[in-house]
Amino acid sequence: MTLRRLAWSTTFMLFIGALLLTWSVIRQQESTLAIRAVNQGASMPDGFSIWHHLDANGIRFKSITPQNDALLITFDSSAQSAAAKVVLDRTLPHGFVIAQQDDDNQAVQWLSRLRDTPHRFG
């Protein structure tokens, strides 16, 4: 009888652990800003100057990555991303577009597609 209880207890604990892990992955919502030059051939700001502007205003970020013709800045939350957008709009020279980048997270994309599409029956 105790071996059976141990097996059920272990299974239950593994199930609860899997649920907690899934919840923490879904709950984590990274946010990314993309900085692009308006004019073709314009030089992008370097990551150090971006880091300096954000750090001077107390905004923490995860990474700054150049990708194709953009500079991507990843944040832990959308609140940090919004604060960074305000700071960068104010401090970077004109000629740059700072926009929210779509998440690469498949689960978030799937849920946003469900939410954004109109529901049609029939």
C-alpha positions as CSV (number, residue, x, y, z in Angstrom):
1,M,0.0,0.0,0.0
2,T,2.8,2.5,0.7
3,L,4.5,1.8,-2.6
4,R,1.3,2.7,-4.4
5,R,1.0,5.9,-2.4
6,L,4.6,6.8,-3.2
7,A,3.9,6.3,-6.9
8,W,0.8,8.5,-6.8
9,S,2.5,11.2,-4.7
10,T,5.5,11.3,-7.1
11,T,3.2,11.4,-10.1
12,F,1.1,14.2,-8.6
13,M,4.3,16.2,-7.7
14,L,5.6,15.8,-11.2
15,F,2.3,17.0,-12.6
16,I,2.3,20.1,-10.4
17,G,5.9,20.8,-11.3
18,A,5.0,20.6,-15.0
19,L,2.1,23.0,-14.5
20,L,4.3,25.5,-12.7
21,L,6.9,25.3,-15.4
22,T,4.4,25.8,-18.1
23,W,2.8,28.7,-16.2
24,S,6.1,30.5,-15.8
25,V,7.0,30.1,-19.5
26,I,3.6,31.5,-20.6
27,R,3.7,34.3,-18.0
28,Q,7.1,35.6,-19.1
29,Q,6.4,38.2,-21.8
30,E,9.5,39.6,-23.4
31,S,9.2,42.8,-25.4
32,T,11.4,43.9,-28.3
33,L,12.0,47.3,-29.8
34,A,13.4,47.7,-33.3
35,I,15.3,50.8,-34.4
36,R,15.5,51.4,-38.1
37,A,16.9,54.2,-40.2
38,V,14.4,56.1,-42.2
39,N,16.8,56.8,-45.1
40,Q,18.5,54.0,-47.0
41,G,22.2,53.8,-46.2
42,A,22.0,55.9,-43.0
43,S,24.3,54.6,-40.3
44,M,22.6,52.9,-37.3
45,P,23.4,54.0,-33.8
46,D,25.9,51.7,-32.0
47,G,24.8,49.5,-29.1
48,F,27.0,51.4,-26.7
49,S,25.2,54.7,-27.2
50,I,21.9,52.9,-26.8
51,W,23.1,51.2,-23.7
52,H,24.3,54.6,-22.3
53,H,20.9,56.3,-22.9
54,L,18.9,53.5,-21.4
55,D,21.3,53.1,-18.4
56,A,21.3,56.8,-17.7
57,N,17.5,56.6,-17.3
58,G,17.5,53.5,-15.2
59,I,16.0,51.2,-17.9
60,R,17.2,47.6,-17.8
61,F,17.3,45.5,-21.0
62,K,18.2,41.9,-21.8
63,S,20.1,42.4,-25.1
64,I,21.0,44.7,-28.0
65,T,21.4,42.8,-31.3
66,P,22.0,44.1,-34.8
67,Q,19.8,42.2,-37.3
68,N,19.8,43.0,-41.0
69,D,18.9,46.8,-41.2
70,A,17.7,47.1,-37.6
71,L,18.9,47.2,-34.1
72,L,16.8,45.0,-31.8
73,I,16.6,45.7,-28.0
74,T,15.0,43.0,-25.9
75,F,13.3,43.8,-22.5
76,D,11.7,41.7,-19.8
77,S,8.4,43.5,-20.0
78,S,6.4,45.8,-22.2
79,A,6.5,48.5,-19.5
80,Q,10.3,48.6,-19.9
81,S,10.0,48.6,-23.6
82,A,7.5,51.6,-23.5
83,A,9.8,53.5,-21.2
84,A,12.8,52.9,-23.5
85,K,10.8,54.0,-26.5
86,V,10.1,57.3,-24.8
87,V,13.7,57.8,-23.9
88,L,15.1,56.8,-27.3
89,D,12.5,59.0,-29.1
90,R,13.8,61.9,-27.1
91,T,17.6,61.2,-27.3
92,L,18.2,59.7,-30.7
93,P,18.5,62.1,-33.6
94,H,15.7,62.4,-36.1
95,G,15.8,59.9,-38.9
96,F,15.2,56.7,-36.9
97,V,12.0,54.8,-36.5
98,I,11.6,53.1,-33.1
99,A,8.8,50.5,-33.2
100,Q,7.6,47.5,-31.2
101,Q,8.7,44.3,-32.7
102,D,6.4,41.2,-32.8
103,D,7.3,38.4,-30.4
104,D,9.1,35.4,-31.8
105,N,7.4,33.2,-29.2
106,Q,5.1,30.7,-31.0
107,A,2.6,30.4,-28.2
108,V,2.2,34.2,-28.0
109,Q,1.8,34.4,-31.8
110,W,-0.8,31.7,-31.8
111,L,-2.8,33.3,-29.0
112,S,-2.6,36.7,-30.6
113,R,-3.8,35.3,-33.9
114,L,-6.8,33.9,-32.1
115,R,-7.5,37.1,-30.3
116,D,-7.0,39.4,-33.3
117,T,-9.1,37.5,-35.9
118,P,-12.8,38.2,-36.0
119,H,-15.0,35.2,-35.0
120,R,-17.2,34.0,-37.7
121,F,-19.7,31.3,-37.3
122,G,-21.3,29.3,-40.1
